[in-house]
Amino acid sequence: MAKPDHTQNASPDDESKEKSLDFIRTIISKDNESGKHGGKVATRFPPEPNGYLHIGHAKSICLNFGIAGEHEKGTCNLRFDDTNPAKEDVEYVDSIMEDVRWMGFGWNELHYASDYFEKLYEFAVELIKAGKAYVCDLSPEEIRAYRGTLKEPGKNSPYRDRTPEENLDLFQRMRAGEFEDGSRVLRAKIDMAAPNLIMRDPTLYRIRRAHHHRTGDKWLIYPMYDFTHCLSDSMEGITHSICTLEFENNRALYDWVLDNVNAPCHPQQIEFARLNLSHTVLSKRKLIQLVEKGLVNGWSDPRMPTISGLRRRGYPPEALRNFCDRIGVAKRDSMVDMALLEFCVREHLNEVAPRVMGVLNPLKVVITNYPEGQSEELDCPLHPTDPSQGSRMLPFSGELYIEREDFMEDPPKKFFRLSPGKEVRLRYAYFITCQEVIKDENGEVVELRCTYDPATKGGDAPDGRKVKATLHWVSAPHACTSEVRLYEHLFTEENPNDVEEGKDFTDYINPDSLKVLKDCKVEPSLADAGPGYQCQFERMGYFCVDSVDPDTGMVTFNRTVTLRDQWAKIQKSQQPQPKKNNKQKKKK
C-alpha cells in the first residue's frame, strides 16, 4: 500500500509516545498476538459511487487506511460498492478517488463490487441448491407486510417452499430478462420469526433494468448490499471489516451468508460510531436534496460538509486527519461541535499560512504630509515565527485603504482604533493621526485625511510614545481588487436533523451562510496567487484562492475560518469555576 504522505510530517516526540489503542485497534492487536491472521491486517474503504464523500467518510478513511498503515503486513483496498446502477455515476467514482488521495492515502488494490458479479451469482446459486434461498413473487409492499413487527413474528411467503430446482429455474430466467422489474426477488431462507428483523428472509437479488457505468446492459439483476459486501470482503481476504453503527444489526446477515456458502475466508465485522457534526447534515439523502433543490451551489459548495467542499473552502488535509484523530473511535454515537473542526483547521494554518494584507470593506486614507507621487517598499515577513518562509516587499504610498470598521467618528470610550485626533500604528509602516473626515452628500464617510510621523518607520516611535492599536492596510495605487466570499454555518440550529413538527431540515438553513464582497483590496503580492493558495489576511482570518478570472485576472478568495477560537471558549466554559474565598465576601 502507498504509505500516507502525512507520515513524513510526524515529529520524533509523536513517534516516541505510545499511542493508546481504541477498541478496534485493541481487537486487532489481540488478533495479532494470537496469530489469528498470521500477522496480516487487511482493511478496505467501500464507498457507494452515488454521491460525494463527506467529513464522516473522512473519519472512515483515516480509520481504515490508518490502521493498515500502522502494521508491517497491513493493506487497505478501495472498493466501490456499485450494485445500484440507477443512482451511480463515473463522476462520483472520480471524485472519491481524488478525495482519498487528497486526504493523504493510497490504496493497495482498486476493486469494484461489479468485478464480482459473476462470482456473486454463483454464490446465490449455491444457496438455492442448498435450499437456503428462494425466488419470491410478493411485491415490495407485501414483503414488508409479511415481515411482521418487533413485537410480532412475520409470516412465511407462499413461495417459500418452492423446490431448489424451481427456484434455480426462476433465478436463471430472472437473469435472462424474462420478468419485469420488481416482479420477483431472490430471498434468503432464514427465519421469519427471528428477533432481528433483518434476518426475516432478507432480499439478496432484485430485477433492475438500468445501465451500469462499468458492465453496461449485461446484467438485469443486481445483488443487494448485505449479500455483496461480506462476500466481496471474503474474496479480497479482508481480515477486519470496519463499518458504522447503523450496520450493527446487519452483522448477523453478514455472518450468515459467509457461513452458508463456500467463502474463501470469514472476515470480522466491527462497528464504530459514525460522526455527527453540529450545524450541518451528513445524511447523503439530505445532501442530495440540498444539491438538487439548488439550496447550495453543488456538491463542492464550500458550505457543504463534503470533502471536496471543505477542500475548496481551504481546509487542509492535515487538519482533517488531526480532527479525526482527536475525536477518536467510539462505540456510541454523539454530537461533535463544529468548533473543534475549526480549531484543528486554525491550529494547522497558524503554523503554515503566510501572512498578507487584505482590506475587505475599504475606506480611503490620504496622508497629506507624505511626498506626493512617491512610494516606498517595506520588507515584511511572511510569518511572525517562521523566518524560513521569507518575506515580501510591500509598497507604501500616500494613499491607502484601511478597514472601514477600524474608524469611528464618534467612538465609545474603549475604542482604540482610528478616530479624529487619535494616533494609531500601521502594520510594518508608520504612526498616523486622523486630522480630517471627508463625507459625501449623504453624510457617509468616504475619505480620511491623516498625517504620518516619518520617524516611526517600522512601527516604533524614537521618543518612546505608545499607541494602542495596529491596523492593517493596503497601498491604494498598488492594490488588487478581489472578490471575497465569507462563509458561516450552513444551518442556524446545532442539530438540523432534530426538526420541529411540521418543519423540514431545510427550514433551518442559515440565510447568512454566504456573503459576497465585491470590491475588496489586497496587496499586490497576491496578484499571481493560484487556486488553492492559502494565507492569513492579518486581523481578518484565513483565506484561500477559489478561482482566478481568465479574462481580468481578478482573484476570488474564500474565507476558510475566522481568527476567533470558539473551541477554546467552549472548553473554558466547561471547566469548573474556582470557589470564592469566604474572606472575599463583602462584610455586612
Beta strands, then each sheet from edge to edge (+ up, - down):
strand 1: 41-45
strand 2: 74-80
strand 3: 110-112
strand 4: 133-136
strand 5: 185-188
strand 6: 203-207
strand 7: 221-223
strand 8: 240-244
strand 9: 268-272
strand 10: 276-277
strand 11: 335-336
strand 12: 355-356
strand 13: 358-359
strand 14: 362-367
strand 15: 375-381
strand 16: 391-397
strand 17: 399-403
strand 18: 423-426
strand 19: 431-439
strand 20: 445-453
strand 21: 470-471
strand 22: 473-475
strand 23: 480-487
strand 24: 514-522
strand 25: 534-537
strand 26: 541-548
strand 27: 555-561
sheet 1: 1+ 2+ 3+
sheet 2: 4+ 5- 6+ 7-
sheet 3: 8+ 9+
sheet 4: 10+ 11+
sheet 5: 12+ 25+ 26- 27+ 23+ 24- 13+
sheet 6: 21+ 18+ 19- 20+ 14+ 17- 22+
sheet 7: 15+ 16-
end
